[in-house]
Amino acid sequence: MRVETETDFLDALADVRPDIIVSDYSMPAFNGMTALKLAVAHAPDVPFIMVTGSMNKETAVECMKAGAWDYVIKGHIRRLRPAVVNALQRRALILSWRRDREKIAYLNGVLRTIGNVNKLIIKEKRPGKLIRAACDALAETPRNLGAWIVLLDEMGMVVAAAETGTGKTFSGIREKVRQGKNCPAPKMHWPNLV
């Protein structure tokens, strides 16, 4: 997609969400440095490559300090393709690294929660209070919507139940539990439910 004004550029960032931005340093109605500053502010994860006719090192340094991922001189335009490939590969690595860090943070939260629940099991002997505290601990784990725990006896009858942060998700089961009725576990797939 080609844009030539600041308004069109901002619209494209919002609507198109480009994989990469290649901008000329000088344009009739817009300039590359403004485009770069807007890209850094509105789409910081999108690689930005500046193309210029200037062989001036100060211009290159200015662009790189402002957040450009690369800088290509028009006299060496054949370098544009490798610059684009390199920027896209670098972006993929950064996004992968970020996703991995988020997974690690989530799993560390789960491990802390498991440790806290284990401490509760050792400390708390009253089943109702134990599962209430365990629900609270599970619901505090990042990305968990809530927790629901039911303690059943050998006959499958409810001894105690607790929930936190689940809203209407378990409302039907909760009502059966209050009535003392036996109820099967809910059939659902929640990959982040601990």
C-alpha positions as CSV (number, residue, x, y, z in Angstrom):
1,M,0.0,0.0,0.0
2,R,1.3,3.4,-0.9
3,V,0.5,6.5,1.2
4,E,1.7,10.1,0.7
5,T,0.1,12.1,3.5
6,E,0.3,12.0,7.3
7,T,-3.5,11.3,7.5
8,D,-3.3,8.4,5.1
9,F,-0.3,7.0,6.9
10,L,-2.1,7.0,10.3
11,D,-5.2,5.5,8.7
12,A,-3.0,2.8,7.2
13,L,-1.3,2.0,10.5
14,A,-4.7,1.6,12.1
15,D,-6.6,-0.2,9.4
16,V,-4.0,-2.2,7.5
17,R,-1.6,-3.0,10.2
18,P,1.4,-3.5,7.9
19,D,4.1,-6.1,8.4
20,I,6.8,-3.6,7.4
21,I,7.1,0.1,6.5
22,V,9.5,1.4,3.8
23,S,9.6,5.2,3.6
24,D,11.4,7.7,1.5
25,Y,13.2,10.3,3.6
26,S,11.8,13.2,1.5
27,M,8.3,13.3,0.0
28,P,6.3,16.2,-1.4
29,A,3.5,16.3,1.2
30,F,5.1,14.3,4.0
31,N,8.5,13.4,5.3
32,G,10.2,10.2,6.4
33,M,11.2,11.4,9.9
34,T,7.6,12.3,10.7
35,A,6.5,8.9,9.4
36,L,9.1,7.2,11.5
37,K,8.1,9.1,14.7
38,L,4.4,8.2,14.0
39,A,5.3,4.6,13.4
40,V,7.3,4.4,16.6
41,A,4.4,5.9,18.5
42,H,1.5,3.9,16.9
43,A,3.2,0.7,15.6
44,P,6.4,0.1,17.5
45,D,6.6,-3.6,16.6
46,V,6.5,-2.8,12.8
47,P,9.9,-2.6,11.2
48,F,10.6,0.7,9.6
49,I,13.2,1.1,6.8
50,M,14.2,4.5,5.7
51,V,15.2,5.0,2.0
52,T,17.1,8.2,1.1
53,G,19.2,9.8,-1.6
54,S,21.6,11.2,1.0
55,M,24.9,9.6,1.6
56,N,25.2,11.7,4.7
57,K,26.2,9.6,7.8
58,E,24.4,12.1,10.1
59,T,21.1,11.4,8.4
60,A,21.6,7.7,8.8
61,V,22.5,8.1,12.5
62,E,19.5,10.4,13.0
63,C,17.1,7.8,11.5
64,M,18.5,4.9,13.5
65,K,18.4,6.8,16.8
66,A,14.8,7.8,16.0
67,G,13.8,4.1,15.7
68,A,14.4,3.0,12.1
69,W,15.3,-0.7,11.8
70,D,17.5,0.0,8.8
71,Y,18.6,2.6,6.4
72,V,19.0,2.2,2.6
73,I,20.6,4.7,0.3
74,K,18.9,5.0,-3.1
75,G,22.2,4.6,-4.9
76,H,22.4,1.1,-3.3
77,I,18.7,0.2,-3.7
78,R,19.6,-3.5,-4.3
79,R,20.3,-3.6,-0.5
80,L,16.5,-3.0,0.1
81,R,15.5,-6.6,-0.3
82,P,18.0,-8.0,2.2
83,A,17.1,-5.2,4.6
84,V,13.4,-6.1,4.4
85,V,14.1,-9.8,4.8
86,N,16.4,-9.1,7.8
87,A,13.9,-6.8,9.4
88,L,11.0,-9.3,9.1
89,Q,13.2,-12.1,10.5
90,R,14.2,-9.8,13.4
91,R,10.6,-8.9,14.1
92,A,9.6,-12.6,14.1
93,L,12.3,-13.3,16.6
94,I,11.3,-10.4,18.8
95,L,7.6,-11.4,18.8
96,S,8.5,-15.1,19.5
97,W,10.8,-14.0,22.3
98,R,8.0,-11.9,23.7
99,R,5.4,-14.7,23.5
100,D,7.9,-17.0,25.2
101,R,8.5,-14.5,28.0
102,E,4.7,-14.2,28.5
103,K,4.4,-18.0,28.7
104,I,7.2,-18.2,31.2
105,A,5.7,-15.5,33.4
106,Y,2.3,-17.3,33.3
107,L,3.9,-20.7,34.2
108,N,5.8,-19.1,37.0
109,G,2.5,-17.7,38.3
110,V,1.0,-21.1,38.1
111,L,3.9,-22.6,40.0
112,R,3.7,-20.0,42.7
113,T,-0.1,-20.7,42.9
114,I,0.6,-24.5,43.2
115,G,3.1,-23.8,46.0
116,N,0.6,-21.5,47.8
117,V,-2.2,-24.2,47.5
118,N,0.2,-26.8,48.8
119,K,1.0,-24.6,51.8
120,L,-2.8,-24.2,52.4
121,I,-3.3,-28.0,52.3
122,I,-0.7,-28.4,55.0
123,K,-2.0,-25.6,57.1
124,E,-5.7,-25.7,56.8
125,K,-7.6,-28.7,58.0
126,R,-11.2,-27.5,57.4
127,P,-12.3,-28.5,53.9
128,G,-14.6,-25.6,53.2
129,K,-12.0,-23.0,54.3
130,L,-9.3,-24.9,52.4
131,I,-11.1,-24.9,49.0
132,R,-12.2,-21.3,49.5
133,A,-8.6,-20.2,50.0
134,A,-7.4,-22.4,47.1
135,C,-10.0,-20.9,44.8
136,D,-8.8,-17.4,45.7
137,A,-5.2,-18.4,45.1
138,L,-6.1,-20.0,41.7
139,A,-8.1,-17.0,40.6
140,E,-5.2,-14.6,41.3
141,T,-3.0,-16.4,38.8
142,P,-2.5,-14.2,35.8
143,R,-4.8,-14.9,32.8
144,N,-7.1,-17.1,34.9
145,L,-10.7,-16.0,34.8
146,G,-11.6,-17.8,38.0
147,A,-11.6,-21.0,39.9
148,W,-14.2,-23.5,41.0
149,I,-13.5,-26.4,43.4
150,V,-15.9,-29.0,44.6
151,L,-15.0,-31.6,47.2
152,L,-16.9,-34.9,46.9
153,D,-17.2,-37.7,49.3
154,E,-16.7,-41.4,48.4
155,M,-20.3,-41.6,47.1
156,G,-19.9,-38.6,44.8
157,M,-21.9,-36.2,47.0
158,V,-20.8,-32.7,47.5
159,V,-19.0,-32.1,50.9
160,A,-18.0,-28.5,50.1
161,A,-17.7,-26.1,47.2
162,A,-16.2,-22.8,46.4
163,E,-15.7,-20.5,43.5
164,T,-14.0,-17.2,42.7
165,G,-14.3,-14.9,39.7
166,T,-16.3,-17.2,37.5
167,G,-19.4,-15.1,37.1
168,K,-22.2,-17.1,35.4
169,T,-19.9,-19.9,34.1
170,F,-20.8,-22.4,36.8
171,S,-24.2,-21.0,37.8
172,G,-26.2,-24.2,37.0
173,I,-23.7,-26.4,38.7
174,R,-23.6,-24.0,41.7
175,E,-27.3,-24.2,42.1
176,K,-27.2,-28.1,42.1
177,V,-24.4,-27.9,44.7
178,R,-26.5,-25.6,46.9
179,Q,-29.4,-28.1,46.7
180,G,-27.1,-31.0,47.6
181,K,-27.6,-32.7,44.3
182,N,-25.0,-34.8,42.7
183,C,-23.7,-33.2,39.5
184,P,-21.1,-34.2,36.9
185,A,-18.1,-32.0,36.2
186,P,-18.7,-29.5,33.5
187,K,-17.7,-30.5,30.0
188,M,-15.7,-27.6,28.5
189,H,-12.2,-26.9,27.2
190,W,-10.4,-24.0,28.8
191,P,-6.7,-24.2,28.0
192,N,-5.8,-21.7,30.7
193,L,-8.0,-23.1,33.5
194,V,-5.8,-24.5,36.2
